[in-house]
Amino acid sequence: MITQIGLTNPQNHEVAIFDARPYLSALANRCLGGGFEDQRYYDNCYLTFLGIDNIHAVRSSHNALRDISNDSDVLNVLTEYGPKVYYTGHMQMVGIILEGVNLIMDTILVKK
């Protein structure tokens, strides 16, 4: 099926597969009986891990950021606000997600 999908694009027969997880998470999942696509089985594809933590980590960082925005004591002291936002991990998480979006868009628009 992957080969046939690749043939639908006359500009590039290579198929990009993106796995949102970090590689080590996917590997751990494989040890538990799950897994991820194995490129050895396909002639025309490649697999890229995007390194995005699971939904629970994303939700946790979002909730931590929301809690800071609800704390007027932190909002009134600029020297506390920046470090507290940093330690939520939310901005780093958003950065990783946007890097993945950029990679996918580059694949679609440039690599066709």
Secondary structure, 3 states (H helix, E strand, C coil): CHHHHHHCCCCCCCEEEEECCCHHHHHHHHHCCCCCCCHHHCCCEEEEECCCCCHHHHHHHHHHHHHHHCCHHHHCCHHHHHHHHHHHCHHHHHHHHHHHHHHHHHHHHCCC
